[in-house]
Amino acid sequence: MKLFSKNLDTRLDTLYDAIVVGGGMGGLSAAIYLARYGLKCLVIEKGKGRSVWMQDLRNYLGLDPDTPGRDIVNHGTKQAIDWGADHLRGYVEEVTDEDDHLAVKVKIGKKDSTYPVFRTKYLVAASGVIDLLPQVENMQNVYDYAGYTLHVCMICDGFDMWDQKAVLIVGRESQINAAFVLNWYTPYISVLTNGLFSVGDEMRQKLADHGYPLYEAPIAQFLGENHKMSGVELEDGTVVEATTGLINMGSIYHNHYLKNIPGLEWNDENLVTNDMAQTSHERIFALGDLKQGLNQVSIAVADGTLAATQIWRNIRRASTPRKWEENIPKLSTTV
Amino acid sequence: MKLFSKNLDTRLDTLYDAIVVGGGMGGLSAAIYLARYGLKCLVIEKGKGRSVWMQDLRNYLGLDPDTPGRDIVNHGTKQAIDWGADHLRGYVEEVTDEDDHLAVKVKIGKKDSTYPVFRTKYLVAASGVIDLLPQVENMQNVYDYAGYTLHVCMICDGFDMWDQKAVLIVGRESQINAAFVLNWYTPYISVLTNGLFSVGDEMRQKLADHGYPLYEAPIAQFLGENHKMSGVELEDGTVVEATTGLINMGSIYHNHYLKNIPGLEWNDENLVTNDMAQTSHERIFALGDLKQGLNQVSIAVADGTLAATQIWRNIRRASTPRKWEENIPKLSTTV
């Protein structure tokens, strides 16, 4: 059921089988499986995740390629609740290992916040990442294009950039290397540093060898209309023509709440997991963009399947087998 | 495009980037990704796969839980073709390793069959399995319930069997062990051997300890109406009451066409794959039910993503990088 400030007290004595942090694609897939395994689970969703920024999800089998991420999140949330999952809007502040369970402290509400603590046997970390965007004076101007013709994921949207003039917007030198993958889709690449760093001679030469111009002035604004880019205006007055773009400035990982858990294995900001999406901590699983691997919806959805299934196996194997309690009854009759 | 006997000649000189054997969930996901990576791919589908037997797909994020597998296959086939994949109805007879490519021999048509051979750099084995069903005199009687209230996948449909009287139909003794997992969902389990084998004393005792009756006569027919089971009638006249059932008789693997490829690593009938769904043969990938792991739609769909992405990486890295061929043009104008 949906939990709110007013009814969440009913769950403070519950020991959940699993709490899922993040109600995006991976978290909802986990919740649907967990609920259908008959396990008590709670999804905690802070809102505004990467999925709801996707204007159209091109690659996910079974859905039309113009399906917005938001629609899938809404659909999956309803489905998870219908199967029996709890769902709460809140922000997970901290997870504490209390040996035989984990304690999950949640911040509810922006004003007059409350901080309830929920308890769970297993935690599914599905809180994902959010892409860093170029900062311009009027951020609405960025949001007008991001997710439409200005992309953050080459695997998802490279096809839609085919042979178009494209800007590649980066935040540090190593991120320029995306140009040498993006050129599979289009060779008409202009690299924009947004004035954030200086480019070394070697990279400068490599770009020149490929014929990809480099622009180092800060971005003033994106040009175009109806979410369709026509170019980028820089603060020095230059206009770079481009009908599409790729932002490759890195991501913010929503993983702070796990940073104090001892014994978790990290690879940079990604959690290291095994083939069932389990981390090095037996009670903690990690899905999708939080773990190593491709940042794709289909991967997160499969990770949710794996994590939920392993949690079910663990709980089932630790439970007392259900017997047919009566003496074996006379079920059979003769026709 | 859709290929038929009449137009497939146009593709006999093509060296495909990838041929996908099997147009079910995994194969179609791979094809959508491959096409959107701009790769030339062909899906070869024999028809009547496991997916089209699914009457409702409960666990797949984004779709209503009463969506038939057939609808997703139809939708995904159209989507793959729209993005540029070729699709052919046919039966893959054999794959031959010809060093720098693979040759795929296909049987087209049941009568007056032809046997065209297609060539490809990579092969995606996505031909899956089909569940063995109990053989009764009138097989239509089995099909009337299979996929509705008579299930073949406990993870998919266990929830829908909750606390119901259930038959577990098996083909050999070790398969009876599913009873001790199925009892998570319901303890009211009757085990049916369909007269196929004799049960040892130890297993007999274990069933008795759990209170699960064992019926060893062959099945005469399933009882019920409108796809809803009410019981099973055995040839000895016994009627076993049950409103649901699980068939756990094993599967037939559609993998014969790979059996002559040297160096492929198998685990029983499953192909062993790495974390990108690649087999021990660098040109061959395996997805979903053909590889080790959970037989779930979400897993097959993710495997398709992984295989297509690795094939793209391999081909892209071997290709000449595209340069902006003109001298760096004067793209910038001053506002």
Interface residues (C-beta under 8 A of the other chain):
Chain A: M25 L28 S29 I32 Y33 R36 Y37 G38 R58 N59 Y60 L61 G62 L63 P65 T67 I72 H75 G76 Q79 W83 I155 G158 F159 W162 K165 F180 V181 N183 W184 Y185 T186 P187 Y188 I189 S190 A208 D209 H210 G211 Y212 P213 Y215 E233 G237 T238 V239 V240 E241 D275 G293 L294 Q296 S298 I299 V301 A302 D303 G304 T305 L306 T309 W312 R316 S319 P321 R322 K323 W324 E325 E326 N327 I328 L331 S332 T333 T334 V335
Chain B: M25 L28 S29 I32 Y33 R36 Y37 G38 R58 N59 Y60 L61 G62 L63 P65 T67 I72 H75 G76 Q79 W83 I155 G158 F159 W162 K165 F180 V181 N183 W184 Y185 T186 P187 Y188 I189 S190 A208 D209 H210 G211 Y212 P213 Y215 E233 G237 T238 V239 V240 E241 D275 G293 L294 Q296 S298 I299 V301 A302 D303 G304 T305 L306 T309 W312 R316 S319 P321 R322 K323 W324 E325 E326 N327 I328 L331 S332 T333 T334 V335
